Amino acid sequence: MSPLPTIGFDTSAINALENEGLLSDPLMAGLEAGFRVLLLGLSAEEVISTRNEARRQALLSRIRRLLRSGECLWPPHEITRLQVEAHFRNPSAFDWTRVSARARSYDEGLTAQDFPPELCMEQHAEQSKAIENFENLWTGLRPKLDAVIAQGAKRPQSFAEAMKEVATVDGGLFWHIARGLYGRVTGTPVNEVQLRAFVAACAPFRAVCYAMTMAWYNFSLKLQEPNEPNPPGRNDLLMAVYLPYCDRFVAKDWPQERDLRLIAAEARIDCEVVSLDDFSAGFSPVGVLARSSTS
């Protein structure tokens, strides 16, 4: 028997499911019957940080229902730490798929506990500060890069072009990010050969590095068009760490869907990023009939 397909839900999709109320019941029933659902630690933290208590309780009930069909994974920083530590201990035997990302304490806490309002407000403040600092870091680089481009440097016209011609060249930003993330965990410098081997071998770490580089492209480098939607922020991009664990990643945020698809392609991660509307269509009466007629 083949394993059940694994689905990850972004926070935007969880919010949309809750907004749909009873209309989401066919999808929820379908998930319990035929999918392994990953509740993402970053989504759990975002739900807990919801300031409106009634909304927070409703979302917590929603994610508890999702947990019936699966499990919770650690937040991105913890997954990164676990993967780096495993590689640092034994590079020759490293296999990222053997490093558990399951957050059992999150499973238990989300299922059994109520969260006091003070904790939720503290979580909201921490989330807001982290998002602000992240965007300030990258937007602060734009004037410097604009000045370089004004002097004749070419501005990349796509994320793929920026990666190929600027970020992933020797000494490029991508490798600076990877080296910094690895060294922050181990406290020691990593040589270039080991770093490149780790990036090639560890899909979650590679995805995080591409997500950070996407932030650089969006906030620091990309030509900003009039009326263009705001680019995905910190949490939206760091959801990339979960892509290697999922067969499909479901979101309800078009700029995030677009950028996660680009990250998956550049990072060579076999995960389909889909909109909630497209995913839900398979659980509507029309979708169920269509699947039955082709089976």
N, C-alpha and C positions, 0 to 999 in steps of 0.2 A: 504494500500500500504506500502510495507516495505521500510525503508530508503535506500538511495543510499549507496553503499559501500564507505568507506572513505580511500583515498590513500594519503600517505605522500611520497614525493620525496626528497631523499638526494641530496646534491649539485652535487655529482658525476653523478647522473642520469640526473639532469638538464643540466649539461655540455654535457653529451652524447647525449641527445635529440637535443641540438643545433648543435652538430657535425654531426648528421644524416641529418640535413636540411629537405628537402622535404620528405625524407623517413620516418620521424616521423609524418607526417600529419595524417595517419590513426589512430595512437595512440592518437594524440591531439584531433581529432574529436570524438573518442570514449570516451575520458575523459569528454568532454563537454556534451555528450549525456547521460552518465550513471554513473558518479562517482562524489563524493564530494572530491575535491582536497584540501589538506592542504599544503599551502606554509609555510615552517618552518622558523621562525625568524632567526635562525642561518644560514640557507642557504641564506636568503636575505642579511645578513651581509657579508657573504663570497662573494656573487656576487658583492656587492657594493665595496668590497675591492680589486676587480680585477684591476690590474695595467694597463693592456692594454685597452685603451679607447674603441676601436672598439669592442673588445671582451666583455667588460663590457656592452656596449649598446645592443649588440646582446643578452646577457644573461638576461638583464632587460626586453627586449621585450618578451623573452621566458617566464619569470615568470609572466609577465602581462597577457599573454595568459592563463597560468595556473590558474591565479586568476579569470578568467571568470567562472570557475567551482567550486570555493570555497573561501577560506579565509586564512589569515595569522595568525599564532600563535606567541606568544612571544618567545624570546630567552630563553634558559634553565634557566639562573639565575633568570629571571623574573617569569617564571612559578613556580620555587621553592619558591620564595619569596611569591607569592600570595597564594600558597597552605599552607605554614607554617603559614602565618598570619591568614588565615581563621580558621585553626585548633586552633591556640593560642587564638583567640577571643572566640571560642565556641567549645571546644573539643567534647562535647556530641552530638552536632548537625552536626558535620563535615561530608561532603560528597564531595569528590574531583571532582565528575562529575558536581557539581553545581558551581564550581569556574571557571569562564570564563577564557579561555586562549587566546581568540581572541585578536589580536593586531590591532585594528581598525586604529590606527595612521600609522602602517606599510602598511595596505591596501591602505589607502589614499595616503601616500607618494610614494609608489611604483607605483601606478596607475597614479598619477598626476604630479609628480615632476621629474625634472632632478637633478642629484647629481653633484655638482661642483667637479672638480678634486682634490682640496685640501682636501675636506671631504673624498673622496675615499682613498687618500693616508694616511690620518690620521687613517681611519678604517683599512687599510692594516697593518700599523705599530702596532696598538693595537692588531689585530689578531695574528700577528707574535710573538709579545712579550708574549701574553697569552699562545700560543702553546709552545713556548720555555720554559717558566717558569713551565708549567705543566709537560713536559717531564723531565726537570731537577730535579723536586721534586721527581719523582718516580725513575729515574735512579740513583739518589743520595743514595737511600736506598739499591741498589743491593750489594755493597761491604759488608755492614753490614749483610745482610741476607745470602750472600755466606759464610761469616765467621761463622755464626751460623750453617749452614748446614755442613761446613767442620768439625765441632766439633761433628757431629753425628745426627743432626736433619734431619728429613725426608723431602725431597723436594716433594711437591705435584705434581702429574703427569697430572693433568687436572684442569681446572677452577672449576669444580664442587667439586673436592676433596679439593682444596684450600679453597673454601667457607665453606664446611662442617667441615673440620678438623682444620681450622685456623681462617678464617675471621669472621664467624658468631657465634663462641663460645662466652660465656660471657666474656666481656672485649676485644673482638676481634676487628680487624681493621674496619670491616663493621659498628659496633656500634659506634666506635670512629668517623668515617666519618659522620654518621647520626646525632650524637649529635652535632658535629661541625657545620654542615649545618643549623640545627635547631636553635642553639644558636646564630649563626651569624645574623639571621633574627630578633630574638626576643630580643637579648641582655641580656637574662636571662637563667640560667641553666634549663634544662628540666629533670624531674624525669624519672627513667627507665621505669616505667609502662606507662606513657603517651607517651614516645618516641616509645616504641614497639607497642603501639596501633596505633600511627600515621603511622609508617612504614607499618604496616599491612593494614591500611585503605587507604593509599594514593599511588596509583600505580605510578604516575609520580615521586614522591619523592623517592620511592623505586627503581625505574629504575635508577635514578641518582646515588644513593648509590652503586648499583651494577656496574654501569659504572665506577665509581671511583675505585671500588675494582678490576675491570677488568684491569684498568691501572696499579694498584699495581702488579697484577699477571703477566702481560705482561712485564713491564719494570723492576720490582724489583726482581721477584721470578722465573719465568718460565725459564727452561733450554733452552738456545738459540741454535737452530740447525743451521748448516752451510747452507747458501743459502736460509734461510727462509725469506719470505717477511717481511718488516718492520711492526710492529704491528700498529693498528689504533691509531691515535693521539687524542689529546684533543677533537677537534670538531667532529671527527667521533664517538667517544664514547659517547659524551654528546648528540648526536642525540637520544640516548636511552630514553630521557625524553618524546619524541614524540610518542613512541610505544603505550602507552595506548590509545592514541587518534585515532589510525589508525587500520583499518582492515588489511591493507597491507602496509608495508614500503618498498620502492623500492630504490635500490642502484646499483651502477656500480663499486663496489670495493670489491673484494672477501674477504680479511681479515676483513673488516668492516662487511660485511654480516654475516660471520661466528661468529664474536664476538657478534653482536647484537642478533643473534639467541640464543646464549648461555645465554646472559643476559635476554632475554625474557623468556627462559625456567626456569632459576633460580629464577627470580622475579615473576614467575607465571602471565605473561602478555599475553593475548590472541591476539597476533598480528603476522601475517605471514610476515617474512622478506624474500623478493624475489629479485632476480637479475633483472636488467632492461631487459636483453635478454629474460628471462622467461616471464616477464610481457608483454613485447611487442609482444611476439609470438601470444598472443590471439587476436591481432589487425591486424596481417598480413592476406592476402587473405586466406592462408591455415588455419590459426587459426579461422577466421570467418566462413569458411565452416565447420570446425570441430565442432564448437559450434552450428551451425545451424542444423547439422545432428543429434545432440543429444538432441535438444530441442523439 
